[in-house]
């Protein structure tokens, strides 16, 4: 792709509002197109259970040799919740999340405890045992779950992100999202927390989306509430040109997630621990579309070449898939 085309595709993202016809012309994929053209034809419903339940996904990942955060305990009932303090006695820091949650809802991150024994969030605010137990009860009741179904609370290792990434995320652990089609990485972004997002890496809650060059693993563009930024609003540090650690391993994990689930179109979320390296956090059968804004490129420009490549080389190895994506979607500097 010529440099002029790349420049034109990047510049239009600086316009705040575009008409639907203009978005389609520029290759932006909306929800209806995502569902009809890429999701429904490639994701059989019978496979959703493998990724909609984080416990199943983690077990599947471990069976395929992928590293995941250690599970400390699973709270399945009010009886388990009543013994919460006892179950967490050995773990000063941890994450509580719904096993069948979506969109980052219901995730509670605890960094430690204060002198009064209260649980401390990354922001420094404190929660009593009763408040944490109430949060767990909401998870069990299905408040954060897909379809409002009754759920289980998963308590696991609190990732300690690589220093280069915590330097650009406000009191929260940044994560990497990759969108995949037929096992080919098509787009990637880093989601960094802000004061507004309360330490969560959720764009809808005010986190920053930072586009990543698939070829190099370097950050290339950032948006906050859909508007381009170059520096973190709270930390005042550069967001562009940051090298994601162990990028090659991250790509390998993402391709393995496609192979282990059988889903054709999916999102893979990872975190890079300072000591343990890349950890698979979850797989999403319905990845969102804000990643386009973070990269300044419509997904259609990435998905269509993969559709053609997959048709021509249906038996391509994971090495060939990564090589194709790195060459095809490299960002020209």
N, C-alpha and C positions, 0 to 999 in steps of 0.2 A: 504494500500500500504506500502510495507516495506521501511525502511530507505535507504537501498542500492539503490533501484529504484529511490527514491527521489533525492539522491545524484547524480546518473548518469544523471538524467534529468536536474539537475541544472548545472552540470559541462560543458555540451556541449555548453551552451550559451556563454561560455568564448571564444569559437572559433569564429573568425570574419566571415569566409565564410564557407558555407556548400553546398554540391551538392543537387539538388532537391530530389534525392532519399534518401539522408540522412535526409533531413528535414521531408519527409513523414514518414520515419521509426521512427522518434522521435515525431510524432504526431502533427507536425506543420500544421496548417490550412492555406492554401493560398486562394487567392480571388476566384479562380474557384471552389475549394472545398466548400468554405463558401457559395457561391451563389447556387451551385447545390444541396448540401446536407442539408443545414440548412436554408438558406434564402428563396429561391424560394418555397420550399414545405410548409413553415410555415408562410409566409407573403403575404397574398392576396393583389394584387395591389390596390384594392378599399380602403384598410386601410392606404395606404401611405399618403394620404392627411391629415390624423389626426396628423401626426408628421412632415411632410414636411413644414407645416405652423405653426410657433411658436405661433401665436395668437390662432389658433385652439387648439394647445396642451395645452396652458396655461388655456384656458377656460375649457377644458376637465379635467385638473388636479384640478382646483378649484371646479368643480362640484363633484369631488371625494374626496374632503376634504384635498387636498395636498396644502402645502404652496409653493408659487412661488414669485419671485420678483415683486413688485408692478409696474404696467404699468403707466407711467406718461402721455404719449401721443403716438399717432400713426400718423406718417406723411405719407399721402397717395398721395399727389400731389405737384407739384411745388408751388402752392399757399400756402399750408401748410408749405413748406420749407422756403418760404419768411418770414413767421412769426415765424421762429425757435427761435430767441432770446426771443421773448415775451413768447413763450410756455415754455422755460426753465428758466425763470426769478426766479422762486421759488426753483430751484433745483441746488445747487452748484456742486453736483456730480451726475453722471448718466452714463448709458451705452446706446449707439446707436448700433443697430444690424439689419441686414436684416431679415424680417419675414420669408423668404424662403431661407436663406443662408445655407451653409454647410461648414464643416471643419474649423470653426472659422473665415472664411473670412468675411471681412467687419465689424468686431466688433470694435467699438471705445469706449474706456474707458476714462472718464473724472473724475479727482479727485477733481477739484476745479477751481478757477480763480485767476489770478494775479491782481496786482494793476491797470493794463491797461485794465482789463476786458477780457483778452484772456483766453481760456480754457486750463487747464493744464492736460497733460497725466500723468500716474503713473511714467514715466521716468523723469518728470520735464519739458519736452519740451512743448512749448506753441503753440496753434492753434488760429487763428483769427476766428471771426464769419463767415467770407467768406469761410475759409478753411473747417470749420465744415459743412457749408451749401453745399459746393462742394462735401464733402463725402456723405452727404444725397442724393444729386442729383445722385451720382453714384449708390447708393442703389436703388433708384427709377427706374433707367435705367436698372437694372438687372445685373450690373457688377459682383455681388457676389452671384447671385441666381442660384439655380438648373436649368439648361437648358437655362440660360440667360434670363429668363422671367422677365417682369416688376414686381416690388416688392414694398413693403411698408417698411418704417423705423420704428422700434419699439424702443421707448425710455423708459427705465425702471430703477428701483432702482439699484444703484451700491452696490453690496454685500460687506459688511465689514467682511472679513473672520475671523474665530476664530484665536486667537493669536498663538496658537500652530502650525497652518498651515502657517500663514504669516511668521513665523520664518524660514521656509524652502523654501520660494518662493520669488524671487527677484522682488520687485516693481510690483507685480501682484497677482491676486486672484487665488489660486489653486483650481482645481475642482476634483471631484471624478467621475470616469467612471466605471459603472458596465455593464457587458455583461450578458444577460439573455437568457435562452432557456426554453420555456413552463412554465415560471414563476419561474424557479429555478435560483438563482444567480450562475454563473459558474466561473467568474473571475472579479477582481477589480483592479483598479490602481488609484493613485493620480497623477495629472499632475501639476508640479510646474514650474513657470516661471523662466527665467534666463535673464541676461542682453542681451544676443543674441536674445531672443524671444520677446524683447521689452514689457515685462509684460504680454504676452499672454501665455496661457497654451496649446500651440499647439506643439506637438512633432516635426512636420516637420519644424517648425520655430525655433527649438533649445531649447524647453522646456525639462524638465526631466520627464521620466515616472517612477513611483515608485509603485512596486507591493504591494498589500495589502492581508494579510491573511484573508480569508472570515470568519473564525471562531472567530477571536479576533478583527479585525479592526486595527491591527498593521502593519506598513510598514515592508517589508521583503527584498526588493531588489530594486535597482534603476539602470536606464540606461540613458545615455546621448549620443545622436547620435548612439544608438545601442550598446554602450560599457558600461560595468558595472562600476558604481561609488558608493562610499559610502558617499561622502560629496558633498555639493553643490559647484559648481565651482566658484561662485561669493561670497557666504556668508560664506563658509568654516564651515558649520554646518553639523552634522550627519543627514543622511536621513533615516537611518534604525532604527527601534524600536520606531517610532513615533506613538502614539495612535490617531486614527481618532475619533474626538468627536461624540457622539451619534450614534455609529455604528449600533445599533439595529434598530433605527429609519430610518437610511439610507437604510437598507435592506428592511424594510417594505415599504418604498416609492418606491423602485425599483420594488418590486413584484406588488404593486398597479398599476404602470405604464404599466405593462404587461396586467393586467386585464382590465384596462380602454381603451387600444388601440386595444386589440385582436391580436396583433402581437405575433408570436411565438418566433421569434429571434430578439433581439433588444439590443441597448445600451441605458443606462440611465445616464445622466450627472446631477450631483448635486453639490451644494456649501454649506458650513457650515458657516452661518452668526454668528458672535460673540453674537448677541442679539436674533436673530430670529431662530437660529438653522438651520437644514438642509432645503434647498430650492431646489425644482426641477427646473432645468434650461432648459433642453430639452430632447427629446427622439429621438433616431436615428434608423431608420429601416435598415441601412447599416453600422453598427459599424465597425471601422477599426480593424486591426489585430496586431498592434504594442503592444497591451496589453500582448501578449504572451512573447515578449522580456522583458517587464517590470517585469513579474513574473517568467521568466525562465522555463516556462512550455508550452508545446503545447496545444492548445485548445481542440484537439481531446480527450485528457486524461480527460477533464472535460465534454465535450459535449456528448460523447458516454454513460457514466453512466447515464446522465440525460435522454437521449432517452429511455434507458431501464427502468428507474424508472417511467417515464411518461407512458410508455406502460403498466406497471404493476399496476400503481396507477393513473389512469386518473383523478380521482376526488379528488386528494390530496388538502388539505387546504393550505393557504399561510403560516401558521405556520409550517406545515409539510415540505413544500418546503424549507423554510429557515433552519429548523433543519437538513434536509438531506444534504444540501449544506455545512453547517458548519461542519458536521461530516465527510462527504465524502472528502472534499477538504481542511481540516485543514492542515496547514504546520507543519511538524514535526521539533522540535527544538533540 
